[in-house]
Amino acid sequence: MSAAWITCMRLDLGEVLRSRWMLLCLMVYSVLGALFVLVGMRESNVLGFTGLGRVLFSLCHALVLVLPLLALTGVGPAIVRGREEGVLELWLSQPVPRTAWLAGVSLVRFGALLGPLVLVFVLLALWTRFGLGDAIPWGFLGRALALCACLLWSFVGLGIALSVYATSLARATTLALLLWALSVALIDFALIGALLRWRLPVEWVLGLALLNPVQDARMALLAGAEPELAILGPVGFFATTRFSPSALFALGALWPGLVGTAAWLVAWRRFRRGDVV
């Protein structure tokens, strides 16, 4: 990694820390983790099981909806705001390559989203080991972190692309929210509606569902824990009967990663050749 990359990452990290955006992510993850710890402890009296596995199962079901929103709203306005405020023009007037600046912003924002999540997962693991005296399910913990990281990267890349192509901060924010709403709606609601309206073959509905990185990550996260539960939804339940948990994990990791990388490369191509003002 060149000195220009490190300099750009250090400067953007300072901006992230000043805006307290990383603290906001940590607060969101902590509140969700604490909420599901309390819910898991309460359900354990009825259902007869406790521990980190149940908490992570419930937490990941919420994270697949929250992580894309945090990534898009945190990354989407980054470049267009710098363009409007003149910061981008100022820094690129220095001997700083455009690629280094874009990569520095992308990596810092991705780390600011992933770092607090790792911290919360570690705290949950410590609570399981020393608070409950149970063994830590390292397999599911690592699986969940890997899939969350891939899902975050997918929407970091999409957010960077939105920020590069948007012409104003308001438009970038609006497009980010619309993209999040579309990805969430396509989990089951829109697809089942299309199935009922046009009588599409179920294989087509499944194929359309698998194009959505949120759906892929959701099925991969949940299938390894409780593949028979109805919480997976109609499309997810059908997929778990056709694919093994290992295949769903590979799909949930590879496809979101490819979507994020492809979106980032499209943004890089536009950013490298476009105007900064």
KEKENU-472883 format. One line per 5 residues: number of its first residue (from 1); their letters; for each residue y, x, z of C-alpha. Coordinates in nm, 3 decimals, padded with zeros to 5 digits. Each point is the difference from the previous one (the first is absolute). Example, Ala and Ser with C-alpha at 12.3 -4.5 7.8 and 13.67 -1.06 7.14 Angstrom:
! residues 2
1) AS) -00.450,01.230,00.780; 00.344,00.137,-00.066
//
This chain:
! residues 277
1) MSAAW) 00.000,00.000,00.000; 00.333,00.149,-00.107; 00.304,00.052,00.221; 00.183,-00.280,-00.186; -00.272,-00.249,00.096
6) ITCMR) 00.015,00.105,00.366; 00.379,-00.024,00.004; -00.003,-00.349,-00.151; -00.268,-00.115,00.242; 00.194,00.139,00.298
11) LDLGE) 00.320,-00.175,-00.109; -00.169,-00.333,-00.061; -00.186,00.029,00.331; 00.335,00.034,00.172; 00.117,-00.316,-00.174
16) VLRSR) -00.314,-00.188,00.106; 00.041,00.112,00.362; 00.367,-00.095,00.006; -00.073,-00.347,-00.133; -00.273,-00.047,00.265
21) WMLLC) -00.227,-00.136,-00.272; -00.299,00.198,00.133; 00.066,-00.144,00.345; -00.003,-00.349,-00.150; -00.339,00.065,-00.160
26) LMVYS) -00.134,00.130,00.331; 00.127,-00.309,00.179; -00.161,-00.234,-00.255; -00.335,00.179,00.019; 00.014,00.015,00.381
31) VLGAL) 00.079,-00.369,00.036; -00.284,-00.093,-00.234; -00.240,00.234,00.179; 00.094,-00.131,00.345; -00.024,-00.359,-00.121
36) FVLVG) -00.350,00.044,-00.134; -00.110,00.194,00.307; 00.098,-00.300,00.212; -00.165,-00.243,-00.243; -00.315,00.211,-00.014
41) MRESN) -00.026,00.019,00.379; 00.045,-00.376,00.030; -00.256,-00.076,-00.272; -00.251,00.239,00.155; -00.051,-00.239,00.293
46) VLGFT) -00.116,-00.267,-00.243; -00.158,00.189,-00.287; -00.165,00.272,00.208; 00.126,00.319,-00.164; 00.281,00.244,00.070
51) GLGRV) 00.126,00.334,-00.115; 00.195,00.162,-00.276; -00.211,-00.147,-00.279; 00.114,-00.355,00.068; 00.363,00.105,00.045
56) LFSLC) 00.003,00.201,-00.323; -00.171,-00.282,-00.185; 00.279,-00.242,00.094; 00.277,00.260,-00.034; -00.102,00.106,-00.351
61) HALVL) -00.002,-00.361,-00.114; 00.372,-00.010,00.090; 00.080,00.351,-00.122; -00.099,-00.072,-00.359; 00.287,-00.251,-00.006
66) VLPLL) 00.253,00.201,00.202; -00.042,00.346,-00.155; 00.104,-00.099,-00.355; 00.312,-00.173,00.136; 00.102,00.303,00.207
71) ALTGV) -00.061,00.236,-00.291; 00.194,-00.205,-00.254; 00.298,-00.074,00.224; 00.017,00.359,00.127; -00.049,00.181,-00.330
76) GPAIV) 00.137,-00.248,-00.253; 00.372,00.044,00.080; -00.020,00.381,00.049; 00.096,00.124,-00.346; 00.228,-00.283,-00.107
81) RGREE) 00.194,00.032,00.326; 00.043,00.372,-00.059; 00.124,-00.075,-00.351; 00.251,-00.260,00.117; 00.133,00.213,00.287
86) GVLEL) 00.030,00.313,-00.215; -00.244,00.199,00.214; -00.245,00.040,-00.286; 00.267,00.138,-00.232; 00.116,00.240,00.272
91) WLSQP) -00.343,00.148,00.070; -00.105,00.024,-00.364; 00.320,00.189,-00.078; -00.156,00.277,00.211; -00.285,00.219,-00.132
96) VPRTA) -00.257,-00.262,00.100; -00.250,-00.123,-00.261; -00.029,-00.374,-00.038; -00.375,00.018,00.045; 00.043,00.176,00.334
101) WLAGV) 00.245,-00.261,00.125; -00.215,-00.295,-00.106; -00.317,00.156,00.141; 00.174,00.089,00.326; 00.126,-00.355,00.052
106) SLVRF) -00.341,-00.147,-00.088; -00.198,00.227,00.232; 00.239,-00.042,00.293; 00.002,-00.379,-00.028; -00.378,-00.005,-00.030
111) GALLG) -00.033,00.222,00.307; 00.249,-00.214,00.193; -00.218,-00.303,-00.067; -00.336,00.166,00.067; 00.090,00.219,00.300
116) PLVLV) 00.078,-00.283,00.245; -00.314,-00.184,-00.112; -00.216,00.304,00.075; 00.165,00.027,00.342; -00.075,-00.364,00.082
121) FVLLA) -00.362,00.040,-00.112; -00.037,00.308,00.221; 00.144,-00.188,00.298; -00.244,-00.285,-00.062; -00.286,00.250,-00.010
126) LWTRF) 00.113,00.155,00.330; 00.028,-00.346,00.154; -00.357,-00.074,-00.111; -00.137,00.327,00.139; 00.183,00.024,00.331
131) GLGDA) 00.108,-00.359,00.063; -00.321,-00.180,-00.090; -00.244,00.291,00.019; -00.145,-00.088,-00.340; -00.092,00.233,-00.284
136) IPWGF) 00.258,00.039,-00.276; -00.119,-00.136,-00.336; 00.113,00.304,-00.196; -00.153,-00.126,-00.324; 00.194,-00.324,-00.012
141) LGRAL) 00.313,00.171,00.135; -00.005,00.262,-00.278; -00.080,-00.263,-00.259; 00.292,-00.215,00.111; 00.246,00.289,-00.001
146) ALCAC) -00.110,00.117,-00.345; 00.034,-00.346,-00.152; 00.335,-00.064,00.168; 00.127,00.333,-00.134; -00.111,-00.091,-00.355
151) LLWSF) 00.162,-00.343,00.028; 00.323,00.155,00.128; 00.006,00.251,-00.285; -00.053,-00.281,-00.251; 00.313,-00.183,00.114
156) VGLGI) 00.199,00.318,00.055; -00.055,00.078,-00.368; 00.090,-00.356,-00.099; 00.309,00.013,00.222; 00.114,00.326,-00.158
161) ALSVY) -00.042,-00.156,-00.344; 00.202,-00.305,00.102; 00.274,00.220,00.143; 00.021,00.213,-00.315; 00.018,-00.296,-00.238
166) ATSLA) 00.221,-00.229,00.212; 00.369,-00.002,-00.084; 00.125,-00.109,00.341; -00.106,00.001,00.363; -00.016,-00.380,00.013
171) RATTL) -00.225,-00.013,-00.304; -00.230,00.270,00.140; -00.037,-00.189,00.328; -00.063,-00.330,-00.178; -00.263,00.150,-00.230
176) ALLLW) -00.170,00.168,00.295; -00.030,-00.331,00.186; -00.123,-00.179,-00.313; -00.264,00.266,-00.062; -00.119,-00.027,00.359
181) ALSVA) -00.015,-00.380,-00.019; -00.193,00.019,-00.327; -00.253,00.248,00.136; -00.055,-00.211,00.311; -00.026,-00.327,-00.195
186) LIDFA) -00.261,00.152,-00.232; -00.233,00.075,00.291; -00.157,-00.345,-00.022; 00.252,-00.282,-00.033; 00.112,00.048,-00.360
191) LIGAL) -00.345,00.101,-00.122; -00.176,-00.296,00.152; 00.272,-00.225,-00.140; -00.058,00.147,-00.347; -00.374,-00.049,00.041
196) LRWRL) 00.047,-00.367,00.086; 00.263,-00.063,-00.267; -00.159,00.170,-00.301; -00.366,00.017,00.106; -00.014,00.375,-00.051
201) PVEWV) -00.335,00.174,00.045; -00.027,00.148,00.345; -00.048,00.348,-00.149; 00.345,-00.026,-00.161; 00.154,-00.100,00.329
206) LGLAL) -00.169,00.294,00.171; 00.122,00.237,-00.272; 00.357,-00.122,00.037; -00.027,00.034,00.378; -00.118,00.360,-00.027
211) LNPVQ) 00.313,00.091,-00.197; 00.199,-00.064,00.316; 00.004,00.310,00.227; 00.051,-00.219,00.307; -00.316,-00.196,-00.075
216) DARMA) -00.200,00.318,-00.059; 00.112,00.156,00.327; -00.056,-00.324,00.189; -00.356,-00.042,-00.120; -00.083,00.366,00.061
221) LLAGA) 00.144,-00.005,00.352; -00.169,-00.319,00.108; -00.331,00.017,-00.184; -00.118,00.302,00.197; 00.057,-00.176,00.332
226) EPELA) -00.106,-00.363,-00.040; -00.092,-00.071,-00.365; -00.143,-00.342,00.077; 00.314,-00.144,00.163; 00.200,-00.269,-00.178
231) ILGPV) 00.319,00.194,00.091; -00.052,00.193,-00.323; 00.101,-00.306,-00.197; -00.179,-00.153,-00.301; 00.058,00.290,-00.241
236) GFFAT) -00.073,00.264,00.263; -00.317,-00.174,00.116; -00.124,-00.027,-00.358; 00.072,00.370,-00.059; -00.195,00.108,00.308
241) TRFSP) -00.305,-00.183,-00.132; 00.023,00.188,-00.331; 00.104,00.349,00.115; -00.112,00.226,00.282; 00.244,00.108,00.274
246) SALFA) -00.003,00.354,-00.147; 00.098,-00.128,-00.344; 00.278,-00.212,00.149; 00.125,00.299,00.198; 00.014,00.214,-00.315
251) LGALW) 00.182,-00.276,-00.184; 00.242,-00.058,00.288; 00.086,00.370,00.013; 00.005,00.096,-00.367; 00.176,-00.296,-00.164
256) PGLVG) 00.303,-00.015,00.233; 00.031,00.378,-00.027; -00.008,-00.018,-00.380; 00.256,-00.283,-00.006; 00.239,00.193,00.225
261) TAAWL) -00.040,00.324,-00.197; 00.048,-00.174,-00.335; 00.313,-00.180,00.126; 00.139,00.325,00.138; -00.059,00.182,-00.328
266) VAWRR) 00.177,-00.278,-00.191; 00.292,00.026,00.242; 00.003,00.380,-00.030; 00.013,-00.020,-00.380; 00.295,-00.240,00.014
271) FRRGD) 00.177,00.194,00.277; -00.041,00.334,-00.176; 00.158,-00.125,-00.324; 00.235,-00.269,00.128; 00.357,00.007,00.125
276) VV) 00.067,00.052,00.370; 00.313,-00.220,00.005
//
